[in-house]
């Protein structure tokens, strides 16, 4: 996880009934409510950035397939994946038309 950055900016968030649940959790974990909220926000931002990067890579891969026709079949991929646990695992299959 990324190291939280200290900032002089303050943002108010109305947690409603969530605040009590977070406060109880913070007490059990011997942490501050503030640290739990920051951790949750950091985790969410990292998760969303990873999802967006994955989607962008998927789009680029699809565009590349559309342009070149290069691909591997599901059967080829599954065969390769099943073999990964073997001592002499096969190399990833090469793309073809």
Residue pairs with C-beta under 8 A, 6 or more apart in sequence:
1 39
1 42
1 43
1 46
2 42
2 46
4 38
4 39
4 42
13 37
15 22
19 33
22 33
22 36
22 37
23 33
25 36
26 32
26 33
26 35
26 36
29 36
64 70
65 71
68 97
69 97
70 95
70 96
70 97
71 95
71 96
71 97
72 93
72 94
72 95
72 96
76 93
77 93
79 90
79 93
80 90
80 92
80 93
83 89
83 90
